[in-house]
Amino acid sequence: MAEALIKAAGPFRRLLADKGYDANHLRRRLAERGTEAVIPSTTSRRTPIPYDTIAYKDRNRVERMWCRLKDFRRVATRYDKLAANYLSGVLIAAACAYWLN
């Protein structure tokens, strides 16, 4: 699924992900695109791959925003069948969350 998302996404400089996305094929695909992989290595990897720890710390902002968006029932349950409708719901929820904060 990650590779399908990478294909669909536009150009980006770095990908921040958790240990679940630590795979050689994903790192290789990102390197081919010229994207920096900011992914910590799993504990089972023999030689850990270095990553930008400062950039990884900013990942929690994205996690907190999705947690706040999931307070809105429409976003959390994904009732919308069309991606455009879902995106509009996310944008409205984000605007409300920003406005209420």
Secondary structure as GFF3:
##gff-version 3
##sequence-region A 1 101
A	DSSP	alpha_helix	2	8	.	.	.	ID=ss1
A	DSSP	beta_strand	14	16	.	.	.	ID=ss2
A	DSSP	three_ten_helix	19	21	.	.	.	ID=ss3
A	DSSP	alpha_helix	24	33	.	.	.	ID=ss4
A	DSSP	beta_strand	36	38	.	.	.	ID=ss5
A	DSSP	alpha_helix	53	57	.	.	.	ID=ss6
A	DSSP	alpha_helix	59	69	.	.	.	ID=ss7
A	DSSP	alpha_helix	73	77	.	.	.	ID=ss8
A	DSSP	alpha_helix	83	100	.	.	.	ID=ss9
###
